[in-house]
Amino acid sequence: MSLNKENIETEIKAKIVEIAAQTGDDASELAVDDIIPATGLIDSTGLLELIAWYEKTYQIPLAQEEINVDNLGSLTRMAEFVLRKKGLL
């Protein structure tokens, strides 16, 4: 896995598409700057699944105060947060 912004965004989007499909939603049109919770594509359980996957995949434990829209609200914000936590941005 290459840690660059575009690859991270693509991986996260694929996970969101997978989670949304579990409830019959299609997240394939999700844009990189869409605010994920506001789209309604995944519910609160889906958001928890996404965050757990995100922590495990990118090996970045999240403190409670880091779990917010500024850090994790969109594909772009999530990718940039990974890069910041890894010291690559």
C-alpha angles and dihedrals in degrees: 000000000000114000103224127127098251095048092048092049090050093050093048092047090051089053092048090050088051093049093045091050090060088069096038097261126132113222095170092111094054108135122218092248099043112119100242100211091047093055092067089219093124128030128222092277089052091050090053090049090049093050093048090049091046093053093047097042096048095031094232116133109213124221114221091250091055093060100090142111093264091062103026107019100107140015090259094049092047092050093047091048091055090050092048093048090049092048093244098116 
